[in-house]
Amino acid sequence: MNYIPNILFAAALVLGIGYFVKNVKKLVRNIKLGQDVDVSDHKDQRWQNMIRIALGQGKMVRRPVAGILHIIVYLGFIIINIEVLEIILDGLTGQHRLFSFMGGFYGFLIGSFEVLALLVFVSVVIFWIRRNVIKLQRFWKPEMTSWPKNDGNFILYFEMVLMTLFLVMNATDMHLQEMQSGNVISQFITPLFSGMSEGTLHLVERSAWWLHILGILVFLNYLYYSKHLHILLAFPNTYFGKIKPKGEFNNLEAVTNEVKMMMDPDADPFAMPEEGVEEEVPAKFGASDVQDLSWVQLLNAYTCTECGRCTSECPANLTGKQLSPRKIMMDTRDRLEEVGKNMDANNGEFKDDGKQLLGDYISHEEIWACTTCNACVEACPVSIDPLSIILEMRRYLVMEQSAAPMELNNMMSNIENNGAPWPYNQMDRLNWVDEK
Amino acid sequence: MDQLIVKTMADYMAEGKQPEILFWVGSAGSYDDRAKKITRAFVKLLNKAQVEFAVLGTEESCTGDVAKRAGNEFLFQMQAMMNIELLNGYEVKRIVTACPHSYNTLKNEYPALGGQYQVQHHTEYIEELIQAGRLKIETSSKLNGKRITFHDPCYLGRANEVYEAPRNLLRTLGVDLVEMKRHKQTALCCGAGGAQMFKEPEKGDKDINVLRTEDALKTEPSIIATGCPYCNTMMTDGVKAKEKEGAVQVMDVAELLANAEDL
């Protein structure tokens, strides 16, 4: 009979982790729906970026208030996991406070966890106030209603509850209280429970312990459905993020081959491709749906935590235009999820649903409002590149549909005819020399 | 110096010589009335420093930057390949340009198509001339102590991380350089990039160039300095929209240097 808690614990652990793994597999499958792209270059630079930007939170502190609070929650998350390890081992083995043999050092550890737990709690409360009381503009944009808004708050509530449970667990743990080391915060909560019998105290402690670990398992599984997924994906995302200068837009090699063919007087347009050599002509130029984007762009979409730093720097958004880089990323993720669900319902095959990312989620107006200034890319704390998605959609509109705004069509025909975006004669290019 | 000394690559070819640099004028610098003044100002500085430079003249064509950013990769690559053929034919090694859009494209996007050059923005090159002692810029009484704010062009700053060269040149002039709240990495776009120069903006509350001009006017400058012909046009329009054209000038860094030297 004594083994029942252990068995229940093991079952909860297997269930919690198993379901998470199942969803991660789905996540990987969805991301792989994107076009292949070679990211095997510049390994040193990529590791450096990951260490600096994701691990070191290098870009978070550009906004000091949010940055420092975020670092506290981040450190809390990582360090308190040592305690979670102990909880798991305790749960599986039926031990209590397995690591306490470390004596003074254990006290120090618990003390650090408790201080961090309090700091995390306070930070999260400030985050909540920024969102809901101060109503920071970037959390109140049109794309931040319903689920995205609730999701943001749910995460904060989750963290508040988990931290509270952790402290209550320590406060009612007689064994820990008797050690009188490390319980630097929880000792102040202990008096709240002073009138209780030993049995009740034990019950409170066990409840807090169970709720804490079950809460962590639930939170783990919440990740897949939430913007909070960034706590995992920020790492691969910063590794695979753009390492070229921000102004360098990718070269479409399929176009290069065609242009070379057009410009080469000796090329035989009717030549058959050499045997065994597969001709690389893409199904379409640019992107109209998520499958046309690269898998790195899809990874970007899952990594986005909807903080809105991009949108709050976007010149188009700042002047009231429809474009919001954050919405571009959220739309991409929503559409990708939709495609994934479609596949789940159809034995892994995607059945045409008559919808696509461009048009049904992202409007032409948004796409054409972008000045390609890279402010969104610069602002993103986890190396997301919304601009690259906007560019792929422009490519689709222009090269597949000839659907550029009229004035841009004029500009492009000027370039074709005169070698300049304006309707001037190329022979006049040197006139400036003699003008005053 | 009224008469500019300008030779083309073809001229150098005929003489059997190579110039030190190719000055890529760009479409705006060749045709836009305001931008042509920037082109002339830069050439005056080159002439003063006795730099042997060449332009492509009537052989130059649009780099294709706007076409690429508008999504027309075909048109971009056709422009790029024609230009690369020409540049490689002349065995060009170094290119200097006063247009950050040309700069970015020549430097970052031509290599993948077979065009490898050392590319500099004119502010970087002028800084180099000064450091080499070939060009002397005195602290100018005309500009000394004047409040000047520099607007970072997106394709020079954020896109290629050139922030200091234009500022160093302004400091050389002894001006009072004041920064806008949004500057360097966080600078606001003038509103013309990504082919916006050639179309009406989408519906919104205000135009981007007006917002950016407001940023600049908050520093109470007498001059807004830029390093890009598009930014120059957009900021000039912004100053007009705020009815400040009597009090605030918009000038390229090259123009400020040329004026200071009475060129």
Interface residues (C-beta under 8 A of the other chain):
Chain A: K244 P245 K246 G247 E248 F249 N251 L252 V255 T256 E258 V259 K260 M262 M263 F285 G286 E313 P315 A316 L318 T319 G320 K321 Q322 L323 E365 W368 A369 C370 T371 T372 C373 N374 A375 E378 A379 L391 M393 R394 R395 Y396 L397 V398 M399 A404 P405 E407 L408 N410 M411 M412 I415 E416 G419 A420 P421 W422 Y424 Q426 M427 D428 R429 L430 N431 W432 V433 E435 K436
Chain B: D2 L4 V6 T8 V25 S27 G29 S30 Y31 D32 K36 T39 R40 V43 V55 G57 T58 E60 S61 C62 G64 V66 A67 K68 R69 A70 G71 N72 E73 F74 L75 Q77 M78 Q79 M81 M82 N104 K107 N108 E109 A112 L113 C154 Y155 R158 A159 N160 E161 Q185 T186 L188 C189 G191 A192 G193 G194 A195 Q196 M197 F198 K199 E200 P201 E202 K203 G204 D205 K206 D207 I208 V210 L211 R212
